[in-house]
Amino acid sequence: MSHRENKAHALSERGNDLYETPAVAVRALIGTEWLPQRIWEPACGPGAIVRELYAGGHDVLATDLVDYGWDGQVSGVDFLKVPEAPEGIDCIVTNPPYKDARAFVEQAVRLCPRVMMLLRFSFYESISRGSILDTGTLARVHCFRKRLPMMHRDGWVGPKASSNMAFAWFVWDVSHRGPTQLSRMSWEDFTDEAGADPLPMAAE
């Protein structure tokens, strides 16, 4: 039996569990959902989501537990231990670490009235996540019609494989009441060869 090149890796091998978000995924969100001027990205990594939000004209508070060395990032921030949202922040947009996805969602919806998370579509299937999926505040789930470009683990040097997982943007809104609206989106409508400007690296 052959093995898939993009098979899941053991948690012990994942390091910071960083899988950078494809730019087209963020552009699709910006083109579909209303986002406020100021946004918090609490798992910013090297800034894949931040770059696109900047390009869309948003102000972004970019935090992460790890220092990725670019100017504007606030490092050393453990999102799961933050007691309250920073002043002026009422929206979180992020692609959380896979192993902490549920904890990130629970913390985010506690801190902010609007939360947008890029998650595996299978996140929607779980019975055990009823406390965050069945509260009536999960307003929309936008599933990508075509699989996103592969999000390879940071530091991966093996063959570049295509993704075999379905992803979706999950949108929680405290003002929403009622059933979750399911829709499909196409990232191919948001391709741009030029891309967003690179983030400046911090001075050493």
Secondary structure as the mmCIF struct_conf table of DSSP 4:
data_model
#
loop_
_struct_conf.conf_type_id
_struct_conf.id
_struct_conf.beg_label_comp_id
_struct_conf.beg_label_asym_id
_struct_conf.beg_label_seq_id
_struct_conf.end_label_comp_id
_struct_conf.end_label_asym_id
_struct_conf.end_label_seq_id
TURN_TY1_P TURN_TY1_P1 GLU A 5 ASN A 6
HELX_RH_3T_P HELX_RH_3T_P1 LEU A 11 GLU A 13
TURN_TY1_P TURN_TY1_P2 GLY A 15 ASP A 17
STRN STRN1 TYR A 19 TYR A 19
HELX_LH_PP_P HELX_LH_PP_P1 GLU A 20 PRO A 22
HELX_RH_AL_P HELX_RH_AL_P1 ALA A 23 ILE A 30
TURN_TY1_P TURN_TY1_P3 GLY A 31 THR A 32
BEND BEND1 GLU A 33 GLU A 33
BEND BEND2 GLN A 37 GLN A 37
STRN STRN2 ARG A 38 GLU A 41
TURN_TY1_P TURN_TY1_P4 PRO A 42 ALA A 43
TURN_TY1_P TURN_TY1_P5 GLY A 45 PRO A 46
BEND BEND3 GLY A 47 GLY A 47
HELX_RH_AL_P HELX_RH_AL_P2 ALA A 48 ALA A 55
TURN_TY1_P TURN_TY1_P6 GLY A 56 GLY A 57
STRN STRN3 ASP A 59 ASP A 64
BEND BEND4 LEU A 65 VAL A 66
STRN STRN4 TRP A 70 TRP A 70
TURN_TY1_P TURN_TY1_P7 ASP A 71 GLY A 72
STRN STRN5 VAL A 74 SER A 75
BEND BEND5 GLY A 76 GLY A 76
HELX_RH_3T_P HELX_RH_3T_P2 PHE A 79 LYS A 81
BEND BEND6 GLU A 84 GLU A 84
HELX_LH_PP_P HELX_LH_PP_P2 ALA A 85 PRO A 86
TURN_TY1_P TURN_TY1_P8 GLU A 87 GLY A 88
STRN STRN6 CYS A 91 THR A 94
HELX_RH_3T_P HELX_RH_3T_P3 TYR A 98 ASP A 100
HELX_RH_AL_P HELX_RH_AL_P3 ALA A 101 LEU A 111
BEND BEND7 PRO A 113 PRO A 113
STRN STRN7 ARG A 114 ARG A 120
HELX_RH_3T_P HELX_RH_3T_P4 PHE A 121 GLU A 125
BEND BEND8 ILE A 127 ILE A 127
TURN_TY1_P TURN_TY1_P9 SER A 128 ARG A 129
HELX_RH_AL_P HELX_RH_AL_P4 GLY A 130 LEU A 133
BEND BEND9 ASP A 134 GLY A 136
STRN STRN8 LEU A 138 PHE A 144
BEND BEND10 ARG A 145 LYS A 146
HELX_LH_PP_P HELX_LH_PP_P3 ARG A 147 LEU A 148
BEND BEND11 PRO A 149 PRO A 149
HELX_LH_PP_P HELX_LH_PP_P4 MET A 150 MET A 150
HELX_LH_PP_P HELX_LH_PP_P5 HIS A 152 HIS A 152
STRN STRN9 ARG A 153 ARG A 153
TURN_TY1_P TURN_TY1_P10 ASP A 154 GLY A 155
BEND BEND12 GLY A 158 GLY A 158
HELX_LH_PP_P HELX_LH_PP_P6 ALA A 161 SER A 163
BEND BEND13 MET A 165 MET A 165
STRN STRN10 PHE A 167 ASP A 173
TURN_TY1_P TURN_TY1_P11 VAL A 174 SER A 175
BEND BEND14 GLY A 178 PRO A 179
HELX_LH_PP_P HELX_LH_PP_P7 THR A 180 THR A 180
STRN STRN11 GLN A 181 MET A 185
HELX_RH_3T_P HELX_RH_3T_P5 TRP A 187 PHE A 190
BEND BEND15 GLU A 193 ALA A 194
HELX_LH_PP_P HELX_LH_PP_P8 ALA A 196 PRO A 200
STRN STRN12 MET A 201 MET A 201
HELX_LH_PP_P HELX_LH_PP_P9 ALA A 202 ALA A 203
#
